[in-house]
Amino acid sequence: MGDLLLVRHGETEWSRSGQHTSWTDLPLTREGEEQAKSLAPLLSGRTFALALTSPLRRAVRTAELAGVTGAVPDPDLHEWDYGGYEGVTTVDIHRTRPDWYLWTDGVPPGPDGHPGESPSEVGARADRVLARVVAALPDGDVILVAHAHFLRVLTARRLGLAPADGRLFQLATATVSRLSTEHGRPVVAEWNARP
C-alpha cells in the first residue's frame, strides 16, 4: 500500500499578501518558483501510481518545477470557491464581519459562475478525488499538487473527519505532507515538510 503525498503550490502574490485565491489563475512569484524547485529532493526517487494537479497554473508549475512527471490536471483539485471573497484578505473581511470564520460561516456569492462553496461542497469534491486515490494506492504512492484549503479538507476526509475539520491542518506554501496508514487506518505521517 502506497502513501498519499500532498503538495501545496509555491508562493503567489496573493498567498504572500493573504488574499483568498480560488479561480484567479495567478502565476508563482520568483520566490514561489524557487520554493517549488526546492521540493524536488523530497520527491526524487519516487515513482507514482497516480499524479494529479489542480488545473490552475500555480499548481501545474509547482509540479513541473518539483520534478513530478506525468501529472494529470483534475478539476476536482481546484481551490475552494471563495465567491465574493475572492481576492479579499481575512483582515478586510473582519472589518465588516469581525467574527467571520471560513470553516463555519462560508462565503457570499461572487460573480457568475462563482457562487462560493461550503465546507460540505468542497468535501464532496475531495471525496471524489479520494475515490481515485484509494483505487491507485495498492499500486504505489499517489501525489496531489493543489491548494491549501482544498488539501486541508481532503486530509480531513481521508482521516474520516468532517470537511470543516480541515481547519485543524495548517498548510504552508511549497510543502510536502504525507498521509500513510497504521494498522490499516489512515494517519498523518508527515506534515509541512520542506528541505
Backbone as numpy.savetxt, mean C-alpha at the origin, in Angstrom:
# Nx Ny Nz CAx CAy CAz Cx Cy Cz
5.35 -22.98 1.62 4.49 -21.79 1.62 5.38 -20.56 1.62
5.11 -19.64 0.69 5.90 -18.43 0.60 5.44 -17.35 1.56
6.18 -16.26 1.55 5.84 -15.07 2.33 5.23 -14.01 1.42
4.49 -13.11 2.02 3.91 -11.97 1.31 4.73 -10.74 1.65
5.39 -10.16 0.64 6.17 -8.95 0.82 5.36 -7.75 0.36
5.34 -6.72 1.18 4.61 -5.49 0.89 5.62 -4.36 0.76
5.57 -3.65 -0.35 6.48 -2.52 -0.58 5.65 -1.27 -0.78
5.89 -0.28 0.08 5.26 1.02 -0.15 6.16 1.81 -1.08
5.56 2.52 -2.01 6.31 3.30 -2.99 7.19 4.35 -2.30
8.16 4.85 -3.06 9.05 5.90 -2.56 8.34 7.24 -2.44
9.08 8.20 -1.93 8.54 9.54 -1.66 8.06 10.25 -2.93
6.92 10.94 -2.79 6.42 11.89 -3.79 6.35 13.25 -3.11
6.08 14.28 -3.89 5.93 15.62 -3.30 4.83 15.62 -2.24
3.73 14.92 -2.52 2.61 14.93 -1.59 2.83 14.02 -0.39
3.55 12.92 -0.56 3.82 12.11 0.64 4.75 12.89 1.58
5.64 13.68 0.99 6.53 14.51 1.82 5.74 15.58 2.57
4.75 16.19 1.90 3.99 17.28 2.52 2.81 16.78 3.36
2.49 15.49 3.26 1.38 14.94 4.04 0.03 15.08 3.37
0.00 15.39 2.07 -1.27 15.52 1.36 -1.80 14.13 0.99
-3.08 13.93 1.18 -3.70 12.66 0.81 -3.62 12.49 -0.71
-3.10 11.36 -1.15 -2.87 11.12 -2.57 -3.43 9.78 -2.96
-4.51 9.79 -3.72 -5.02 8.52 -4.23 -4.89 8.50 -5.75
-5.79 9.10 -6.47 -5.78 9.00 -7.92 -4.82 9.99 -8.60
-4.36 11.01 -7.92 -3.42 11.95 -8.52 -2.12 11.19 -8.78
-1.73 11.09 -10.03 -0.64 10.20 -10.43 0.70 10.92 -10.41
1.19 11.17 -9.21 2.45 11.90 -9.04 3.66 11.00 -9.26
4.74 11.58 -9.79 5.97 10.81 -9.92 6.71 10.78 -8.58
7.69 9.91 -8.49 8.58 9.92 -7.34 9.45 11.17 -7.39
9.80 11.69 -6.23 10.80 12.76 -6.17 12.17 12.13 -6.44
13.18 12.96 -6.57 14.54 12.44 -6.71 14.88 11.56 -5.50
14.52 12.04 -4.31 14.73 11.25 -3.09 13.95 9.94 -3.14
12.72 9.99 -3.65 11.90 8.79 -3.78 12.53 7.76 -4.70
13.15 8.24 -5.78 13.84 7.32 -6.70 15.03 6.67 -6.00
15.77 7.45 -5.24 16.92 6.88 -4.50 16.44 5.89 -3.44
15.34 6.22 -2.77 14.77 5.30 -1.79 14.40 3.97 -2.45
13.75 4.06 -3.61 13.32 2.84 -4.31 14.53 2.00 -4.71
15.57 2.63 -5.22 16.79 1.89 -5.59 17.40 1.21 -4.37
17.31 1.86 -3.23 17.93 1.31 -2.02 17.25 0.02 -1.54
16.04 -0.25 -2.03 15.33 -1.45 -1.62 15.83 -2.70 -2.34
16.53 -2.52 -3.44 16.98 -3.67 -4.25 17.73 -4.72 -3.44
18.65 -4.36 -2.53 19.34 -5.41 -1.77 18.41 -6.24 -0.88
17.32 -5.64 -0.43 16.37 -6.39 0.40 15.58 -7.41 -0.41
15.52 -7.19 -1.73 14.71 -8.05 -2.59 15.55 -8.94 -3.50
16.85 -8.66 -3.59 17.69 -9.42 -4.52 17.77 -10.89 -4.10
17.89 -11.72 -5.11 17.98 -13.15 -4.87 16.65 -13.84 -4.66
15.59 -13.08 -4.61 14.26 -13.67 -4.44 13.60 -13.83 -5.81
12.88 -14.90 -5.96 11.99 -15.03 -7.11 10.57 -15.01 -6.56
9.68 -14.50 -7.36 8.31 -14.32 -6.89 7.34 -15.14 -7.72
6.48 -15.86 -7.04 5.42 -16.60 -7.70 4.40 -15.65 -8.31
4.30 -14.45 -7.71 3.38 -13.43 -8.20 3.93 -12.07 -7.77
3.98 -11.14 -8.72 4.41 -9.76 -8.44 3.37 -8.82 -9.02
2.77 -8.02 -8.15 1.72 -7.08 -8.57 2.08 -5.67 -8.11
1.68 -4.68 -8.89 1.83 -3.28 -8.49 0.50 -2.57 -8.66
0.38 -1.47 -7.95 -0.68 -0.53 -8.26 -0.41 -0.02 -9.67
-1.44 0.39 -10.41 -1.20 0.92 -11.74 -0.61 2.34 -11.74
-0.54 2.99 -10.59 -0.04 4.36 -10.55 1.48 4.39 -10.67
1.99 5.41 -11.36 3.41 5.40 -11.72 4.35 5.43 -10.53
3.93 5.98 -9.40 4.83 5.98 -8.24 5.10 4.56 -7.75
4.12 3.68 -7.87 4.30 2.28 -7.48 5.04 1.50 -8.57
4.65 1.69 -9.81 5.30 0.99 -10.92 6.79 1.34 -10.96
7.10 2.62 -10.80 8.51 3.06 -10.84 9.29 2.52 -9.65
8.67 2.48 -8.48 9.34 1.90 -7.31 9.69 0.44 -7.57
8.75 -0.31 -8.14 9.02 -1.72 -8.45 10.20 -1.84 -9.41
10.20 -1.03 -10.45 11.29 -1.08 -11.43 12.63 -0.79 -10.78
12.70 0.30 -10.02 13.97 0.72 -9.41 14.44 -0.25 -8.33
13.51 -0.95 -7.69 13.87 -1.91 -6.65 14.26 -3.27 -7.25
14.15 -3.39 -8.58 14.56 -4.62 -9.24 13.51 -5.70 -9.31
12.25 -5.34 -9.10 11.16 -6.31 -9.20 10.82 -6.47 -10.68
11.02 -7.66 -11.20 10.75 -7.89 -12.62 9.44 -8.65 -12.79
8.81 -8.42 -13.92 7.58 -9.15 -14.25 6.37 -8.74 -13.46
6.43 -7.57 -12.80 5.28 -7.12 -12.01 4.13 -6.71 -12.93
2.93 -7.09 -12.54 1.73 -6.80 -13.32 0.89 -5.78 -12.57
0.49 -4.68 -13.23 -0.39 -3.71 -12.56 -1.76 -4.33 -12.28
-2.27 -4.05 -11.09 -3.58 -4.55 -10.68 -4.37 -3.37 -10.12
-5.49 -3.00 -10.75 -6.24 -1.84 -10.29 -6.75 -1.97 -8.86
-6.87 -3.17 -8.35 -7.32 -3.34 -6.96 -6.27 -2.87 -5.95
-5.02 -2.67 -6.38 -3.97 -2.19 -5.48 -3.90 -0.67 -5.43
-4.84 -0.01 -6.08 -4.93 1.46 -6.07 -5.08 1.95 -4.63
-4.58 3.14 -4.36 -4.72 3.71 -3.02 -6.19 4.00 -2.70
-6.50 4.09 -1.44 -7.81 4.48 -0.91 -8.27 5.72 -1.68
-9.49 5.73 -2.16 -10.03 6.92 -2.83 -10.42 7.92 -1.75
-9.67 9.04 -1.67 -9.89 10.03 -0.62 -10.98 11.04 -0.97
-11.66 10.85 -2.11 -12.78 11.71 -2.46 -12.42 13.18 -2.41
-13.21 13.95 -1.66 -13.00 15.39 -1.56 -11.76 15.79 -0.77
-11.09 14.83 -0.16 -9.87 15.14 0.59 -8.60 14.87 -0.21
-8.74 14.58 -1.49 -7.56 14.41 -2.35 -6.74 15.69 -2.34
-5.45 15.56 -2.05 -4.55 16.70 -2.05 -4.60 17.55 -0.79
-5.40 17.16 0.19 -5.57 17.93 1.41 -4.82 17.22 2.55
-4.19 17.98 3.43 -3.49 17.39 4.57 -4.46 17.18 5.73
-4.09 16.29 6.62 -4.89 16.07 7.83 -4.95 17.35 8.66
-3.86 18.08 8.72 -3.83 19.35 9.46 -4.90 20.30 8.92
-5.00 20.40 7.60 -6.02 21.27 7.00 -7.43 20.77 7.27
-7.64 19.46 7.21 -8.96 18.90 7.50 -9.35 19.21 8.94
-8.39 19.12 9.86 -8.68 19.36 11.28 -9.05 20.81 11.58
-8.77 21.72 10.66 -9.19 23.12 10.87 -10.71 23.25 10.90
-11.39 22.41 10.11 -12.86 22.47 10.09 -13.50 21.25 10.75
-12.73 20.16 10.86 -13.23 18.94 11.51 -12.15 18.45 12.49
-12.05 19.08 13.65 -10.94 18.81 14.55 -10.82 17.37 15.01
-11.90 16.63 15.02 -11.86 15.24 15.50 -11.85 14.23 14.36
-11.70 14.70 13.11 -11.76 13.80 11.96 -10.67 12.75 12.03
-11.04 11.49 11.67 -10.12 10.37 11.64 -10.53 9.49 10.45
-9.64 9.35 9.49 -9.95 8.62 8.26 -10.58 7.26 8.54
-10.03 6.54 9.50 -10.40 5.15 9.74 -11.82 4.99 10.28
-12.40 6.05 10.84 -13.77 5.94 11.35 -14.74 6.90 10.68
-14.22 8.03 10.17 -15.11 9.06 9.64 -15.23 9.08 8.12
-14.32 8.40 7.44 -14.39 8.37 5.98 -14.07 9.72 5.37
-14.51 9.90 4.13 -14.20 11.11 3.37 -15.45 11.60 2.64
-15.52 12.89 2.34 -16.64 13.39 1.55 -16.43 13.05 0.08
-17.50 13.03 -0.70 -17.36 12.75 -2.13 -16.46 13.78 -2.80
-15.76 13.33 -3.82 -14.91 14.22 -4.61 -15.53 14.48 -5.97
-14.71 14.80 -6.96 -15.23 15.03 -8.31 -15.78 13.74 -8.92
-16.45 13.88 -10.07 -17.01 12.71 -10.74 -15.98 11.59 -10.86
-16.42 10.38 -10.53 -15.55 9.23 -10.61 -14.74 8.99 -9.35
-14.84 9.89 -8.38 -14.09 9.76 -7.13 -15.00 10.03 -5.94
-15.89 9.07 -5.66 -16.86 9.28 -4.58 -16.26 9.13 -3.18
-15.00 8.68 -3.11 -14.41 8.35 -1.82 -14.74 6.91 -1.47
-13.97 6.36 -0.53 -14.20 4.99 -0.10 -14.24 4.91 1.41
-14.98 3.95 1.89 -15.01 3.63 3.32 -13.96 2.55 3.58
-13.61 2.32 4.85 -12.69 1.21 5.14 -13.21 -0.12 4.59
-14.50 -0.37 4.67 -15.02 -1.66 4.19 -14.90 -1.79 2.67
-15.04 -0.68 1.94 -14.87 -0.74 0.49 -13.41 -1.02 0.12
-12.48 -0.38 0.83 -11.06 -0.66 0.59 -10.78 -2.12 0.99
-11.39 -2.57 2.07 -11.24 -3.95 2.51 -11.71 -4.95 1.47
-12.77 -4.64 0.76 -13.27 -5.54 -0.28 -12.24 -5.68 -1.40
-11.60 -4.57 -1.77 -10.53 -4.65 -2.78 -9.35 -5.46 -2.25
-8.99 -5.23 -0.99 -7.89 -5.98 -0.39 -8.20 -7.47 -0.38
-9.43 -7.83 -0.08 -9.82 -9.24 -0.07 -9.68 -9.87 -1.45
-9.99 -9.11 -2.50 -9.82 -9.64 -3.86 -8.34 -9.88 -4.16
-7.49 -8.95 -3.75 -6.04 -9.13 -3.94 -5.57 -10.34 -3.14
-6.01 -10.46 -1.90 -5.57 -11.57 -1.06 -6.00 -12.92 -1.63
-7.11 -12.98 -2.31 -7.52 -14.24 -2.94 -6.48 -14.67 -3.97
-5.96 -13.72 -4.73 -4.90 -14.02 -5.71 -3.61 -14.40 -5.00
-3.30 -13.68 -3.93 -2.08 -13.93 -3.17 -2.10 -15.34 -2.58
-3.17 -15.69 -1.91 -3.28 -16.99 -1.25 -3.15 -18.13 -2.27
-3.69 -17.94 -3.46 -3.59 -18.96 -4.50 -2.14 -19.13 -4.97
-1.33 -18.06 -4.89 0.05 -18.11 -5.38 1.07 -18.50 -4.31
0.76 -18.28 -3.04 1.74 -18.53 -1.96 2.27 -19.97 -1.91
1.51 -21.00 -2.24 2.09 -22.34 -2.24 3.26 -22.49 -3.22
3.31 -21.61 -4.23 4.38 -21.66 -5.24 5.58 -20.79 -4.89
5.51 -20.01 -3.81 6.64 -19.16 -3.42 6.19 -17.82 -2.91
7.15 -16.92 -2.77 6.87 -15.58 -2.26 6.03 -14.78 -3.24
5.27 -13.83 -2.69 4.47 -12.90 -3.47 4.88 -11.50 -3.04
4.95 -10.57 -3.99 5.28 -9.18 -3.67 4.20 -8.26 -4.23
3.82 -7.29 -3.40 2.86 -6.25 -3.78 3.53 -4.90 -3.59
3.51 -4.06 -4.62 4.08 -2.71 -4.53 2.91 -1.74 -4.68
2.63 -1.00 -3.61 1.43 -0.17 -3.63 1.57 1.00 -2.65
0.50 1.31 -1.95 0.35 2.55 -1.20 0.08 2.28 0.28
0.37 3.27 1.10 0.33 3.10 2.56 -1.03 2.64 3.08
-2.07 3.43 2.87 -3.35 3.08 3.48 -3.90 1.77 2.91
-3.75 1.57 1.61 -4.24 0.31 1.05 -3.50 -0.88 1.65
-2.18 -0.80 1.72 -1.40 -1.93 2.26 -1.69 -2.15 3.75
-2.01 -1.09 4.46 -2.38 -1.24 5.87 -3.69 -2.01 6.01
-4.67 -1.68 5.16 -5.94 -2.40 5.17 -5.70 -3.86 4.77
-4.91 -4.08 3.75 -4.62 -5.43 3.30 -3.95 -6.24 4.41
-3.06 -5.64 5.15 -2.41 -6.32 6.27 -3.44 -6.73 7.32
-4.32 -5.80 7.65 -5.37 -6.13 8.62 -6.20 -7.31 8.14
-6.59 -7.29 6.90 -7.43 -8.37 6.36 -6.67 -9.69 6.35
-5.38 -9.68 6.00 -4.58 -10.91 5.99 -4.49 -11.52 7.39
-4.48 -10.65 8.39 -4.38 -11.12 9.78 -5.73 -11.44 10.39
-6.80 -11.32 9.60 -8.14 -11.65 10.10 -8.79 -10.52 10.85
-8.29 -9.30 10.69 -8.84 -8.14 11.38 -9.79 -7.37 10.47
-10.57 -6.47 11.05 -11.46 -5.61 10.28 -10.62 -4.63 9.45
-11.12 -4.16 8.31 -10.37 -3.22 7.48 -9.89 -1.99 8.26
-10.73 -1.45 9.15 -10.36 -0.24 9.90 -9.20 -0.50 10.86
-8.90 -1.76 11.14 -7.75 -2.06 12.00 -6.42 -1.83 11.29
-6.48 -1.49 10.02 -5.27 -1.06 9.32 -4.64 0.14 10.00
-5.40 0.85 10.79 -4.90 2.01 11.52 -3.75 1.63 12.45
-3.63 0.36 12.79 -2.63 -0.11 13.74 -1.25 -0.30 13.12
-1.14 -0.19 11.79 0.09 -0.53 11.08 0.65 0.68 10.33
1.38 1.54 11.00 1.99 2.69 10.33 2.97 2.16 9.29
2.98 2.79 8.11 3.82 2.31 7.01 4.55 3.48 6.36
5.87 3.47 6.44 6.70 4.56 5.90 6.94 4.36 4.41
7.32 5.43 3.73 7.64 5.33 2.31 8.88 4.46 2.11
8.90 3.79 0.97 10.05 2.99 0.52 10.51 2.02 1.60
9.58 1.19 2.04 9.90 0.16 3.02 9.40 -1.19 2.51
9.99 -2.24 3.06 9.56 -3.60 2.78 9.05 -4.21 4.08
7.86 -4.76 4.02 7.29 -5.47 5.16 6.99 -6.89 4.71
7.01 -7.81 5.67 6.83 -9.22 5.32 5.79 -9.86 6.24
4.78 -10.44 5.60 3.78 -11.22 6.30 4.09 -12.69 6.03
4.15 -13.47 7.08 4.49 -14.88 6.96 3.42 -15.69 7.68
3.77 -16.90 8.06 2.86 -17.73 8.85 3.62 -18.35 10.02
2.90 -18.61 11.07 3.42 -19.34 12.21 2.34 -20.33 12.62
2.70 -21.59 12.64 1.73 -22.65 12.95 0.50 -22.55 12.04
0.76 -22.20 10.78 -0.31 -22.15 9.79 -1.18 -20.91 9.82
-0.83 -19.93 10.66 -1.64 -18.72 10.75 -0.82 -17.50 10.35
-1.44 -16.53 9.65 -0.70 -15.34 9.21 -0.19 -14.51 10.38
1.05 -14.02 10.25 1.68 -13.16 11.25 2.49 -12.08 10.55
2.78 -11.01 11.28 3.73 -10.00 10.82 5.12 -10.51 11.19
5.97 -10.73 10.18 7.32 -11.23 10.41 8.35 -10.11 10.38
8.04 -9.03 9.67 8.97 -7.90 9.55 8.14 -6.69 9.11
8.50 -5.51 9.60 7.69 -4.34 9.27 8.59 -3.12 9.08
8.30 -2.34 8.03 9.00 -1.08 7.73 10.52 -1.25 7.59
10.95 -2.33 6.96 12.39 -2.58 6.80 12.97 -1.69 5.72
14.16 -1.20 6.02 14.96 -0.42 5.06 16.38 -0.96 5.14
17.15 -0.79 4.09 18.55 -1.26 4.13 19.36 -0.49 5.18
